[in-house]
Amino acid sequence: MWALCGFGYWVQGFRCFPWLALNFHLAHGLGFSPSTLQLVQNTGNLPMVAKPLLGVLSDAVCIGGAHRLPYISIGAFLQLLSWGTLAVIPVTGERFPTLMACILVSNLGASFAEVVSDALVAEFSRTQKAGELQSYAFMALAAGALLGNLSGAFVILKSQEPKVMFFTFALLLAIHLSLSLSTKETSLCFLPYSNHHLVQNSLAENFIKQFCDLTTAINEERIFYPLLWIVASIAVVPVLSGSMFCFQTQCLKLDPSVIGLSKVIGQLMVLSATMFYNRFLKRIPMRRLIFGVQILYALSLLSDLFLVKQINLKLGISNEVYVLCLSALAEAIAQFKILPFTALFSSLCPYGCEGSLFAFFASSLCLSSILSGMFGVGLVSLIGVSSGDYSSLSSGIILQFIAALVPLGWISYVPVARRR
């Protein structure tokens, strides 16, 4: 279980490796504008919104007598199909509709893998210490992202050929597919699955029951209010990632290695924060912890303002050093903020509803991220940021900071302490 979970989350974290190449290909190879690049990034995430359906599917329908591993295999296969297509067929990289189709299929496969992996962690963690397996999964995810960004930056700098990175990731997906196919679910030593009797009913009855169980779980106040807070806290902040990426590469002329290494440092921050949380921070009352994390997140958004205004140069800090140290800080804090809620929902999740609830949780986070990205696209268009004009980008960053403080107005929705 620990090997399967660790490698699965590591591979999902390593997805940044081909995505780094894809972003450079879209921005430089196809000449996408900042707003168009961000629009493609967020539109490609639409399959992630289907996670609740995938979660109900894995809870309600057995494949070969198993509820989880066959769906991980499906997810790995879909990702292998899409990235393998991008790597092998030359024309796909230049025809945007085909490239977009590969992106959507890849993210659909990632949705399968992530949903079922979260369900496996939730089920298995009932026999472990609270939050231990969640922290392990977060560390595996961060480690994959760390290595993906580190190696991706140097590969794209040396080869200037994204297909090499697509092919490398496809090989890793083939290994993941082989591992999931060769593992028997009965060997994972779960507690008895309370809803296995569902397989005796019709498919429609299984789906109806799982949807009812999911609705009942979500309507519980101890789940609904924390879920509402984390989703809203992400959605209200307009993301300017596409604009900052283009500003750093087109205006500041930073090398891909610098961008990649900044992501590496960000993932090191996530790894360190996760280990620190597992050792010390989970003892802090949850509401107090989330309040502090949200304040830090809002302040970290202002770090981009220093870069845009070139205040760092006045302080004697080069653009390369500043981006390396602080560019990924806000992203790292936003990623870490999810961990306490994951541990909370794992302890509150009803038996037999693990896949459905965590799929709904992941889908809600994804939908809020898409909304955040769309708000960012609208904000960029409103303030007039373009490939040749970044003068108003500082105004967008200030609005980001203000928006990040808004969720503190309903911090009472976060439970004071964790309950099991």
VODRENVEX-534538 format. One record per residue (C-alpha): residue number from 0; residue in three letters; chain; x, y, z. Coordinates in Angstrom, 3 decimals, always signed. Last residue first. Example, Ala and Ser with C-alpha at 12.3 -4.5 7.8 and 13.67 -1.06 7.14 Angstrom:
2
NODE   seq   type   mol         xx         yy         zz
NODE     1    SER     A    +13.670     -1.060     +7.140
NODE     0    ALA     A    +12.300     -4.500     +7.800
***
This chain:
420
NODE   seq   type   mol         xx         yy         zz
NODE   419    ARG     A    -12.470    +12.200    +14.817
NODE   418    ARG     A    -12.683    +15.923    +15.462
NODE   417    ARG     A    -10.140    +18.580    +14.571
NODE   416    ALA     A    -10.325    +21.830    +16.503
NODE   415    VAL     A    -11.937    +25.257    +16.100
NODE   414    PRO     A    -13.837    +24.106    +13.045
NODE   413    VAL     A    -13.528    +26.338     +9.963
NODE   412    TYR     A    -16.840    +28.107     +9.185
NODE   411    SER     A    -15.851    +30.775    +11.726
NODE   410    ILE     A    -13.222    +31.925     +9.189
NODE   409    TRP     A    -16.053    +33.716     +7.365
NODE   408    GLY     A    -14.508    +37.196     +7.117
NODE   407    LEU     A    -11.050    +35.659     +6.852
NODE   406    PRO     A    -12.105    +34.621     +3.349
NODE   405    VAL     A    -11.727    +38.301     +2.198
NODE   404    LEU     A     -7.999    +38.575     +2.945
NODE   403    ALA     A     -6.971    +36.821     -0.283
NODE   402    ALA     A     -9.118    +39.272     -2.293
NODE   401    ILE     A     -7.095    +42.233     -0.959
NODE   400    PHE     A     -3.823    +40.593     -1.959
NODE   399    GLN     A     -5.106    +39.720     -5.435
NODE   398    LEU     A     -6.274    +43.315     -5.929
NODE   397    ILE     A     -2.719    +44.439     -5.123
NODE   396    ILE     A     -1.365    +41.937     -7.676
NODE   395    GLY     A     -3.749    +43.219    -10.361
NODE   394    SER     A     -2.594    +46.785     -9.784
NODE   393    SER     A     +1.036    +45.672    -10.156
NODE   392    LEU     A     +0.224    +44.147    -13.556
NODE   391    SER     A     -0.734    +47.596    -14.900
NODE   390    SER     A     +2.629    +48.285    -16.561
NODE   389    TYR     A     +2.871    +44.819    -18.110
NODE   388    ASP     A     +2.560    +45.931    -21.740
NODE   387    GLY     A     +3.968    +44.052    -24.709
NODE   386    SER     A     +2.512    +40.601    -24.051
NODE   385    SER     A     -0.676    +42.158    -22.685
NODE   384    VAL     A     -2.077    +43.471    -19.393
NODE   383    GLY     A     -4.981    +45.893    -19.853
NODE   382    ILE     A     -6.542    +46.205    -16.398
NODE   381    LEU     A     -9.791    +44.564    -17.492
NODE   380    SER     A     -8.181    +41.896    -19.666
NODE   379    VAL     A     -5.885    +40.805    -16.825
NODE   378    LEU     A     -8.821    +40.864    -14.388
NODE   377    GLY     A    -10.960    +38.723    -16.684
NODE   376    VAL     A     -8.160    +36.188    -17.117
NODE   375    GLY     A     -7.627    +36.167    -13.337
NODE   374    PHE     A    -11.336    +35.660    -12.734
NODE   373    MET     A    -11.079    +32.712    -15.108
NODE   372    GLY     A     -8.134    +31.334    -13.130
NODE   371    SER     A     -9.982    +31.674     -9.833
NODE   370    LEU     A    -13.025    +30.019    -11.384
NODE   369    ILE     A    -10.801    +27.170    -12.579
NODE   368    SER     A     -9.214    +26.903     -9.142
NODE   367    SER     A    -12.678    +26.817     -7.513
NODE   366    LEU     A    -13.683    +24.051     -9.906
NODE   365    CYS     A    -10.527    +22.103     -9.049
NODE   364    LEU     A    -11.079    +22.471     -5.318
NODE   363    SER     A    -14.698    +21.394     -5.717
NODE   362    SER     A    -13.599    +18.424     -7.805
NODE   361    ALA     A    -11.076    +17.386     -5.167
NODE   360    PHE     A    -13.686    +17.558     -2.389
NODE   359    PHE     A    -16.304    +15.795     -4.514
NODE   358    ALA     A    -13.764    +13.084     -5.328
NODE   357    PHE     A    -12.868    +12.896     -1.646
NODE   356    LEU     A    -16.509    +12.377     -0.751
NODE   355    SER     A    -17.306     +9.846     -3.474
NODE   354    GLY     A    -14.173     +7.743     -3.096
NODE   353    GLU     A    -14.404     +7.555     +0.693
NODE   352    CYS     A    -18.160     +6.898     +0.874
NODE   351    GLY     A    -18.058     +3.264     +2.006
NODE   350    TYR     A    -17.454     +4.201     +5.627
NODE   349    PRO     A    -18.459     +7.782     +6.439
NODE   348    CYS     A    -15.758    +10.479     +6.070
NODE   347    LEU     A    -15.090    +12.460     +9.263
NODE   346    SER     A    -11.470    +11.408     +9.889
NODE   345    SER     A    -10.531    +11.679     +6.213
NODE   344    PHE     A    -12.363    +15.003     +5.983
NODE   343    LEU     A    -10.151    +16.520     +8.703
NODE   342    ALA     A     -6.879    +15.109     +7.294
NODE   341    THR     A     -7.684    +16.532     +3.866
NODE   340    PHE     A     -8.689    +19.850     +5.450
NODE   339    PRO     A     -5.338    +20.092     +7.251
NODE   338    LEU     A     -3.497    +19.343     +3.954
NODE   337    ILE     A     -5.274    +21.881     +1.713
NODE   336    LYS     A     -3.367    +24.875     +3.070
NODE   335    PHE     A     -0.077    +23.280     +1.951
NODE   334    GLN     A     -0.916    +23.825     -1.716
NODE   333    ALA     A     -1.842    +27.472     -1.177
NODE   332    ILE     A     +1.363    +27.999     +0.817
NODE   331    ALA     A     +3.467    +26.481     -1.979
NODE   330    GLU     A     +1.731    +28.551     -4.669
NODE   329    ALA     A     +2.319    +31.735     -2.676
NODE   328    LEU     A     +6.023    +30.941     -2.232
NODE   327    ALA     A     +6.699    +29.946     -5.855
NODE   326    SER     A     +8.350    +33.223     -6.932
NODE   325    LEU     A    +10.119    +33.810     -3.612
NODE   324    CYS     A    +13.603    +32.269     -3.592
NODE   323    LEU     A    +14.317    +31.444     -7.226
NODE   322    VAL     A    +12.437    +34.483     -8.528
NODE   321    TYR     A    +14.469    +36.791     -6.266
NODE   320    VAL     A    +17.789    +35.171     -7.186
NODE   319    GLU     A    +17.109    +35.434    -10.914
NODE   318    ASN     A    +15.770    +38.993    -10.688
NODE   317    SER     A    +18.913    +40.135     -8.901
NODE   316    ILE     A    +18.789    +41.328     -5.296
NODE   315    GLY     A    +20.641    +44.613     -4.581
NODE   314    LEU     A    +17.761    +46.225     -2.710
NODE   313    LYS     A    +17.062    +48.525     -5.670
NODE   312    LEU     A    +17.028    +45.426     -7.861
NODE   311    ASN     A    +14.404    +43.820     -5.604
NODE   310    ILE     A    +12.184    +46.857     -6.006
NODE   309    GLN     A    +11.808    +45.897     -9.655
NODE   308    LYS     A     +8.168    +47.103     -9.617
NODE   307    VAL     A     +7.092    +43.767    -11.114
NODE   306    LEU     A     +9.418    +41.844     -8.799
NODE   305    PHE     A     +8.373    +43.657     -5.627
NODE   304    LEU     A     +4.720    +43.192     -6.618
NODE   303    ASP     A     +5.286    +39.461     -7.045
NODE   302    SER     A     +6.164    +39.241     -3.338
NODE   301    LEU     A     +2.759    +40.766     -2.569
NODE   300    LEU     A     +1.129    +37.373     -3.074
NODE   299    SER     A     +3.153    +36.086     -0.120
NODE   298    LEU     A     +1.319    +38.480     +2.199
NODE   297    ALA     A     -2.060    +36.985     +1.294
NODE   296    TYR     A     -0.761    +33.446     +1.737
NODE   295    LEU     A     +0.798    +34.258     +5.114
NODE   294    ILE     A     -2.531    +35.658     +6.313
NODE   293    GLN     A     -4.297    +32.526     +5.035
NODE   292    VAL     A     -1.820    +30.279     +6.866
NODE   291    GLY     A     -2.345    +32.152    +10.138
NODE   290    PHE     A     -6.137    +31.859     +9.965
NODE   289    ILE     A     -5.809    +28.194     +8.940
NODE   288    LEU     A     -3.736    +27.422    +12.043
NODE   287    ARG     A     -6.037    +29.305    +14.415
NODE   286    ARG     A     -9.075    +27.524    +13.004
NODE   285    MET     A     -7.366    +24.134    +13.247
NODE   284    PRO     A     -6.304    +24.343    +16.869
NODE   283    ILE     A     -2.520    +23.729    +16.904
NODE   282    ARG     A     -1.456    +20.117    +17.514
NODE   281    LYS     A     -1.397    +19.498    +13.756
NODE   280    LEU     A     +1.401    +22.075    +13.555
NODE   279    PHE     A     +4.103    +20.090    +15.381
NODE   278    ARG     A     +5.396    +16.876    +13.797
NODE   277    ASN     A     +2.996    +16.272    +10.923
NODE   276    TYR     A     +2.815    +20.004    +10.230
NODE   275    PHE     A     +6.611    +20.348    +10.221
NODE   274    MET     A     +6.863    +17.421     +7.799
NODE   273    THR     A     +4.252    +19.026     +5.564
NODE   272    ALA     A     +5.864    +22.481     +5.824
NODE   271    SER     A     +9.244    +21.074     +4.828
NODE   270    LEU     A     +7.805    +19.209     +1.853
NODE   269    VAL     A     +5.752    +22.217     +0.764
NODE   268    MET     A     +8.793    +24.509     +1.048
NODE   267    LEU     A    +10.854    +22.010     -0.936
NODE   266    GLN     A     +8.057    +22.122     -3.501
NODE   265    GLY     A     +8.451    +25.880     -3.787
NODE   264    ILE     A    +12.233    +25.526     -4.089
NODE   263    VAL     A    +11.708    +23.158     -7.001
NODE   262    LYS     A     +9.198    +25.557     -8.579
NODE   261    SER     A    +11.849    +28.290     -8.431
NODE   260    LEU     A    +14.285    +25.834    -10.017
NODE   259    GLY     A    +11.976    +25.406    -13.000
NODE   258    ILE     A    +11.594    +29.134    -13.588
NODE   257    VAL     A    +15.361    +29.661    -13.257
NODE   256    SER     A    +16.137    +26.751    -15.587
NODE   255    PRO     A    +13.714    +28.131    -18.183
NODE   254    ASP     A    +15.985    +31.185    -18.454
NODE   253    LEU     A    +14.652    +34.614    -17.433
NODE   252    LYS     A    +14.140    +37.224    -20.147
NODE   251    LEU     A    +12.673    +39.778    -17.670
NODE   250    CYS     A     +9.975    +40.826    -20.141
NODE   249    GLN     A     +9.311    +37.626    -22.076
NODE   248    THR     A    +10.101    +34.840    -19.587
NODE   247    GLN     A     +9.235    +36.504    -16.271
NODE   246    PHE     A     +6.342    +38.567    -17.620
NODE   245    CYS     A     +4.979    +35.556    -19.552
NODE   244    PHE     A     +4.937    +33.403    -16.413
NODE   243    MET     A     +3.525    +36.270    -14.331
NODE   242    SER     A     +0.694    +36.755    -16.830
NODE   241    GLY     A     -0.136    +33.064    -16.927
NODE   240    SER     A     -0.050    +32.751    -13.137
NODE   239    LEU     A     -2.326    +35.738    -12.485
NODE   238    VAL     A     -4.838    +33.929    -10.263
NODE   237    PRO     A     -7.936    +35.840     -9.131
NODE   236    VAL     A     -8.598    +35.102     -5.420
NODE   235    VAL     A    -12.296    +34.518     -4.663
NODE   234    ALA     A    -12.256    +30.872     -5.818
NODE   233    ILE     A     -9.547    +29.649     -3.453
NODE   232    SER     A    -11.069    +30.881     -0.175
NODE   231    ALA     A    -14.512    +29.846     -1.449
NODE   230    VAL     A    -13.474    +26.198     -1.809
NODE   229    ILE     A    -11.694    +26.094     +1.556
NODE   228    TRP     A    -14.619    +27.754     +3.346
NODE   227    LEU     A    -17.415    +25.708     +1.782
NODE   226    LEU     A    -15.641    +22.463     +2.624
NODE   225    PRO     A    -15.161    +23.577     +6.235
NODE   224    TYR     A    -18.909    +24.391     +6.388
NODE   223    PHE     A    -20.222    +21.235     +4.697
NODE   222    ILE     A    -18.222    +18.624     +6.612
NODE   221    ARG     A    -19.114    +19.424    +10.270
NODE   220    GLU     A    -22.483    +20.697     +9.053
NODE   219    GLU     A    -23.472    +17.315     +7.600
NODE   218    ASN     A    -25.010    +18.011     +4.204
NODE   217    ILE     A    -21.927    +16.678     +2.432
NODE   216    ALA     A    -22.256    +13.256     +4.070
NODE   215    THR     A    -25.969    +12.920     +3.300
NODE   214    THR     A    -25.429    +13.953     -0.311
NODE   213    LEU     A    -22.617    +11.420     -0.688
NODE   212    ASP     A    -24.724     +8.623     +0.827
NODE   211    CYS     A    -27.610     +9.530     -1.489
NODE   210    PHE     A    -25.279     +9.592     -4.486
NODE   209    GLN     A    -23.880     +6.214     -3.442
NODE   208    LYS     A    -27.358     +4.735     -3.072
NODE   207    ILE     A    -28.506     +6.046     -6.431
NODE   206    PHE     A    -25.391     +4.776     -8.171
NODE   205    ASN     A    -25.724     +1.299     -6.700
NODE   204    GLU     A    -29.419     +1.141     -7.526
NODE   203    ALA     A    -28.708     +2.107    -11.142
NODE   202    LEU     A    -26.003     -0.551    -11.450
NODE   201    SER     A    -28.337     -3.222    -10.154
NODE   200    ASN     A    -27.794     -4.711     -6.711
NODE   199    GLN     A    -25.466     -7.518     -5.664
NODE   198    VAL     A    -22.440     -5.255     -6.088
NODE   197    LEU     A    -23.832     -3.024     -3.362
NODE   196    HIS     A    -23.063     -5.662     -0.749
NODE   195    HIS     A    -19.510     -4.355     -0.786
NODE   194    ASN     A    -20.734     -1.252     +1.058
NODE   193    SER     A    -19.014     -1.741     +4.397
NODE   192    TYR     A    -15.582     -2.501     +3.040
NODE   191    PRO     A    -13.909     -4.751     +5.601
NODE   190    LEU     A    -10.771     -2.985     +6.841
NODE   189    PHE     A     -8.193     -2.917     +4.131
NODE   188    CYS     A     -5.250     -5.317     +3.859
NODE   187    LEU     A     -3.705     -4.122     +0.573
NODE   186    SER     A     -3.258     -7.692     -0.705
NODE   185    THR     A     -6.962     -7.995     -1.550
NODE   184    GLU     A     -6.535     -5.224     -4.119
NODE   183    LYS     A     -4.156     -7.383     -6.124
NODE   182    THR     A     -1.176     -5.563     -7.591
NODE   181    SER     A     +0.138     -6.439    -11.077
NODE   180    LEU     A     -2.211     -4.102    -12.953
NODE   179    SER     A     -1.441     -1.149    -10.672
NODE   178    LEU     A     +2.324     -1.642    -10.995
NODE   177    SER     A     +2.159     -2.064    -14.780
NODE   176    LEU     A     +0.150     +1.138    -15.179
NODE   175    HIS     A     +2.580     +3.054    -12.961
NODE   174    ILE     A     +5.510     +1.745    -15.039
NODE   173    ALA     A     +3.746     +2.805    -18.252
NODE   172    LEU     A     +3.075     +6.216    -16.689
NODE   171    LEU     A     +6.794     +6.595    -16.046
NODE   170    LEU     A     +7.501     +5.800    -19.709
NODE   169    ALA     A     +4.919     +8.396    -20.820
NODE   168    PHE     A     +6.709    +10.974    -18.665
NODE   167    THR     A     +9.938    +10.381    -20.577
NODE   166    PHE     A     +8.141    +10.580    -23.938
NODE   165    PHE     A     +6.545    +13.945    -23.120
NODE   164    MET     A     +9.897    +15.283    -21.902
NODE   163    VAL     A    +11.654    +14.317    -25.126
NODE   162    LYS     A     +8.726    +15.763    -27.101
NODE   161    PRO     A     +9.341    +19.172    -25.502
NODE   160    GLU     A    +12.569    +19.742    -27.496
NODE   159    GLN     A    +14.701    +22.731    -26.497
NODE   158    SER     A    +17.334    +20.075    -25.688
NODE   157    LYS     A    +19.517    +21.750    -23.086
NODE   156    LEU     A    +17.121    +24.299    -21.562
NODE   155    ILE     A    +14.146    +21.939    -21.834
NODE   154    VAL     A    +16.075    +19.217    -20.036
NODE   153    PHE     A    +17.458    +21.580    -17.396
NODE   152    ALA     A    +14.107    +23.032    -16.353
NODE   151    GLY     A    +12.389    +19.665    -16.496
NODE   150    SER     A    +14.898    +18.012    -14.155
NODE   149    LEU     A    +14.307    +20.437    -11.298
NODE   148    ASN     A    +10.601    +20.924    -11.985
NODE   147    GLY     A     +9.897    +17.213    -12.121
NODE   146    LEU     A    +12.168    +16.410     -9.171
NODE   145    LEU     A    +10.336    +18.842     -6.908
NODE   144    ALA     A     +6.906    +17.935     -8.291
NODE   143    GLY     A     +7.560    +14.285     -7.545
NODE   142    ALA     A     +8.830    +15.114     -4.059
NODE   141    ALA     A     +5.780    +17.313     -3.436
NODE   140    LEU     A     +3.390    +14.501     -4.347
NODE   139    ALA     A     +5.350    +11.991     -2.245
NODE   138    MET     A     +5.341    +14.449     +0.681
NODE   137    PHE     A     +1.596    +15.025     +0.334
NODE   136    ALA     A     +0.985    +11.275     +0.242
NODE   135    TYR     A     +3.074    +10.781     +3.401
NODE   134    SER     A     +1.200    +13.597     +5.131
NODE   133    GLN     A     -2.111    +11.976     +4.209
NODE   132    LEU     A     -0.809     +8.606     +5.430
NODE   131    GLU     A     +0.042    +10.039     +8.844
NODE   130    GLY     A     -3.032    +12.269     +9.237
NODE   129    ALA     A     -4.502    +10.329    +12.144
NODE   128    LYS     A     -2.371     +7.305    +13.033
NODE   127    GLN     A     -3.069     +4.286    +10.847
NODE   126    THR     A     -5.857     +1.699    +10.526
NODE   125    ARG     A     -8.412     +4.253     +9.334
NODE   124    SER     A     -5.663     +5.569     +7.060
NODE   123    PHE     A     -6.306     +2.690     +4.642
NODE   122    GLU     A     -9.747     +3.858     +3.644
NODE   121    ALA     A     -8.864     +7.556     +3.292
NODE   120    VAL     A     -5.608     +6.781     +1.468
NODE   119    LEU     A     -7.357     +4.440     -0.952
NODE   118    ALA     A    -10.056     +7.058     -1.595
NODE   117    ASP     A     -7.427     +9.714     -2.302
NODE   116    SER     A     -5.698     +7.322     -4.719
NODE   115    VAL     A     -9.050     +6.624     -6.389
NODE   114    VAL     A     -9.760    +10.285     -7.016
NODE   113    GLU     A     -6.200    +11.129     -8.064
NODE   112    ALA     A     -5.859     +8.310    -10.602
NODE   111    PHE     A     -9.260     +8.840    -12.216
NODE   110    SER     A     -8.767    +12.621    -12.383
NODE   109    ALA     A     -5.278    +12.162    -13.854
NODE   108    GLY     A     -6.858    +10.123    -16.643
NODE   107    LEU     A     -9.338    +12.915    -17.338
NODE   106    ASN     A     -6.437    +15.373    -17.193
NODE   105    SER     A     -4.593    +13.446    -19.892
NODE   104    VAL     A     -7.712    +13.168    -22.066
NODE   103    LEU     A     -8.246    +16.950    -21.834
NODE   102    ILE     A     -4.609    +17.743    -22.668
NODE   101    CYS     A     -4.635    +15.319    -25.597
NODE   100    ALA     A     -7.787    +16.979    -26.964
NODE    99    MET     A     -6.133    +20.383    -26.623
NODE    98    LEU     A     -3.136    +19.184    -28.659
NODE    97    THR     A     -5.464    +17.866    -31.363
NODE    96    PRO     A     -7.340    +21.188    -31.503
NODE    95    PHE     A     -4.027    +23.151    -31.422
NODE    94    ARG     A     -2.349    +21.517    -34.377
NODE    93    GLU     A     +1.388    +22.060    -33.997
NODE    92    GLY     A     +2.245    +19.569    -31.258
NODE    91    THR     A     -0.087    +16.952    -32.724
NODE    90    VAL     A     +1.794    +16.900    -36.057
NODE    89    PRO     A     +4.836    +15.110    -34.659
NODE    88    ILE     A     +3.069    +11.901    -33.527
NODE    87    VAL     A     +5.225    +10.098    -30.961
NODE    86    ALA     A     +5.554    +12.457    -27.979
NODE    85    LEU     A     +2.114    +14.082    -28.070
NODE    84    THR     A     +0.508    +10.691    -28.621
NODE    83    GLY     A     +2.468     +9.187    -25.735
NODE    82    TRP     A     +1.299    +12.044    -23.524
NODE    81    SER     A     -2.345    +11.306    -24.393
NODE    80    LEU     A     -2.288     +7.498    -24.335
NODE    79    LEU     A     -0.135     +7.272    -21.210
NODE    78    GLN     A     -2.527     +9.617    -19.421
NODE    77    LEU     A     -5.495     +7.490    -20.439
NODE    76    PHE     A     -3.671     +4.301    -19.404
NODE    75    ALA     A     -2.678     +5.658    -15.977
NODE    74    GLY     A     -6.279     +6.659    -15.246
NODE    73    ILE     A     -7.660     +3.309    -16.375
NODE    72    SER     A     -5.100     +1.493    -14.209
NODE    71    ILE     A     -6.046     +3.639    -11.204
NODE    70    TYR     A     -9.675     +2.719    -11.937
NODE    69    PRO     A     -8.811     -0.981    -11.903
NODE    68    LEU     A     -7.039     -0.492     -8.538
NODE    67    ARG     A    -10.024     +0.904     -6.632
NODE    66    HIS     A    -13.222     -1.143     -6.350
NODE    65    ALA     A    -12.057     -4.670     -7.119
NODE    64    GLY     A    -14.051     -7.831     -7.964
NODE    63    GLY     A    -13.040     -7.778    -11.631
NODE    62    ILE     A    -14.322     -4.237    -11.949
NODE    61    CYS     A    -16.578     -3.278     -9.040
NODE    60    VAL     A    -19.085     -0.428     -9.341
NODE    59    ALA     A    -20.483     +1.700     -6.518
NODE    58    ASP     A    -17.508     +3.299     -4.771
NODE    57    SER     A    -15.382     +3.612     -7.930
NODE    56    LEU     A    -18.300     +5.083     -9.900
NODE    55    VAL     A    -19.258     +7.444     -7.088
NODE    54    GLY     A    -15.709     +8.778     -7.132
NODE    53    LEU     A    -15.671     +9.105    -10.912
NODE    52    LEU     A    -18.936    +11.062    -10.812
NODE    51    PRO     A    -17.542    +13.295     -8.069
NODE    50    LYS     A    -14.316    +13.785    -10.114
NODE    49    ALA     A    -16.041    +15.252    -13.167
NODE    48    VAL     A    -14.694    +18.732    -12.347
NODE    47    MET     A    -11.184    +17.434    -13.051
NODE    46    PRO     A    -12.200    +17.001    -16.683
NODE    45    LEU     A    -12.358    +20.857    -16.897
NODE    44    ASN     A     -8.638    +21.260    -16.125
NODE    43    GLY     A     -7.715    +21.862    -19.769
NODE    42    THR     A     -9.938    +24.936    -19.741
NODE    41    ASN     A     -7.800    +26.362    -16.924
NODE    40    GLN     A     -4.459    +25.997    -18.684
NODE    39    VAL     A     -5.930    +27.045    -22.043
NODE    38    LEU     A     -7.346    +30.245    -20.528
NODE    37    GLN     A     -4.027    +30.969    -18.802
NODE    36    LEU     A     -2.185    +30.693    -22.121
NODE    35    THR     A     -4.797    +32.846    -23.857
NODE    34    SER     A     -4.504    +35.549    -21.179
NODE    33    PRO     A     -0.700    +35.620    -21.365
NODE    32    SER     A     -0.653    +35.636    -25.213
NODE    31    PHE     A     +0.075    +32.405    -27.102
NODE    30    GLY     A     +3.011    +32.407    -29.546
NODE    29    LEU     A     +2.737    +28.778    -30.725
NODE    28    GLY     A     +6.357    +27.835    -29.990
NODE    27    HIS     A     +6.971    +30.486    -27.344
NODE    26    ALA     A     +3.954    +30.518    -25.032
NODE    25    LEU     A     +2.365    +27.199    -26.040
NODE    24    HIS     A     +5.674    +25.329    -26.292
NODE    23    PHE     A     +6.916    +26.862    -23.043
NODE    22    ASN     A     +3.733    +25.783    -21.282
NODE    21    LEU     A     +3.969    +22.277    -22.786
NODE    20    ALA     A     +7.564    +21.845    -21.628
NODE    19    LEU     A     +6.605    +22.799    -18.060
NODE    18    TRP     A     +3.568    +20.530    -18.357
NODE    17    PRO     A     +5.788    +17.565    -19.217
NODE    16    PHE     A     +7.685    +17.850    -15.887
NODE    15    CYS     A     +4.756    +19.302    -13.863
NODE    14    ARG     A     +3.184    +15.838    -14.094
NODE    13    PHE     A     +5.873    +14.693    -11.627
NODE    12    GLY     A     +3.459    +15.341     -8.756
NODE    11    GLN     A     +1.069    +12.811    -10.250
NODE    10    VAL     A     +3.950    +10.350    -10.603
NODE     9    TRP     A     +4.939    +10.847     -6.955
NODE     8    TYR     A     +1.327    +10.379     -5.841
NODE     7    GLY     A     +1.193     +6.997     -7.567
NODE     6    PHE     A     +4.690     +5.995     -6.436
NODE     5    GLY     A     +3.897     +6.679     -2.778
NODE     4    CYS     A     +0.430     +5.117     -2.829
NODE     3    LEU     A     +1.608     +1.913     -4.484
NODE     2    ALA     A     +4.688     +1.671     -2.263
NODE     1    TRP     A     +2.738     +2.455     +0.929
NODE     0    MET     A     +0.000     +0.000     +0.000
***
